[in-house]
Amino acid sequence: MPTIETGHEHEGRGAVLTLSTPLLAELDESRVRHLVAALVELSGRGGREGDVADLLAERLQSLGIEQPRPVVESMAENLRNGERLTVVTDEGQVLHGDPSWSPATHDPDVQATEDPLDEDRPLYS
């Protein structure tokens, strides 16, 4: 199933939601615009988490986008709590928000073998 990554919080940036290439391939340009507009409308809204999740589920359903409820709830939490929303593709194109965002902002500043106790063990395992 094509996915929407549930989001990443960055200090001073708000929430970042990443739309996957397979998802975008299923949507025409108009539906992508409507999806981004719905995400922007719901961002920073506050209120009860369930309310935002229900609204998001309705918006996604109206666009013909099926996502599991836990994904919708996680997205809603990021939207509800984020002051500024950046929506990007998994290829790094910014669809809304901070134009300075790049995939490099997600990359840690370590190599996979920089575990000081065991150079053969990946740091993120």
N, C-alpha and C positions, 0 to 999 in steps of 0.2 A: 504494500500500500504506500503510495507517495506520502511524504510526511512534511510537516512543518515542525522544525526544531522548536522546542518549547521556550527557548530564550536564554539569554545570558545577561547577567547584570554587571555593569561596569561602573565603578565609582565615577560620579560626575557626568555620566552619560545616560543613565536610565536603562531601559531594557532594549535588547537587540533580539529580534525575531528573524530567523533564517528560513526562507522558503526554498524547498528542494527543487532541483531541476525536473525530476519526474512529475511533481505536482504542477509546476509551471507549464510543463508540456501538455497537461490535460486542460489547461485554461486558455481561453483566448484573451487578447489584450484587454478587452472590456471587463472580463471577470477578474483579471489580475488587478486592474484599477479599483474595482469594487471591493475586492478583498483587502487591499491596502487601505482604502478609505474606511472600511469597517474596523480594521485594527486600530487606525488612528483615532476614530471616533470613540472607541472603548478604552483607549489608553489614558492613564492618569485619572480615571473616573472615580476611583475610590468606591465606597459602598461595600456591600457584602460580597464576598467572593463568589457565592453561589449565584447571585444576581448577574454578575458580569459573565460568569461561565454560561449561564442560560442564554443571555443575549448573544454571546459569541457563538454558541452552538446553533442558534437560530440563523445568524448571519451566514455561517458556514453552510448550513443546510440549504439556505435559499440560493447559494452559489453552486450547489451540487458537490460540495466538498465534504467527504466523510472522514472524520477523525475520531479515534477512540476517546471516550469521556475523560480518562486520565490526562490525555494530551490537551484536551480543551480546558480542563481545570488548571493545568499547569500554565498554559498560555494566558488564561484569564488572570491568574495570580500575578504574572509578570506585567500584564497590561494594567491591572488595577494598581499595582504598586509603583510602576515606572512613571517618573515625571516627564521624561523625554523618550520617545520611541524611535528606534531606527529599524527599518525593515530592509533586509538585504536578501539577495539570492545566494545560494551556496557557491556560486562562482565569483562572489564579491561585488556584484552590482548593487548599489544603494538605490532602493525604490522609494524610500521616504526617510527623512531624518538627517542625521549627521553625515554630511558629504565627505568628511575626512576618515570615516570608518573604512577599515580594510581588513581582509582576513588575518593579516599579521597581528592585529590587536588581540586575537585569540591565541596566538602561538606563545607558549611559555619560553622564557629565556634560558632554557636548559636543554641539553642533549639527552637522549633517552638513556644513555649509559653514565650519567653523572651522579650515580649513587656513590657517595664517598666510602661506603662500607663494602660495596661489592660492584666492581665496574662492569660485570656481566649481567647484572640484574637491572632491568629498566626502572627508571625512577617512578613511572606511572604504570604500575602493574596491578 
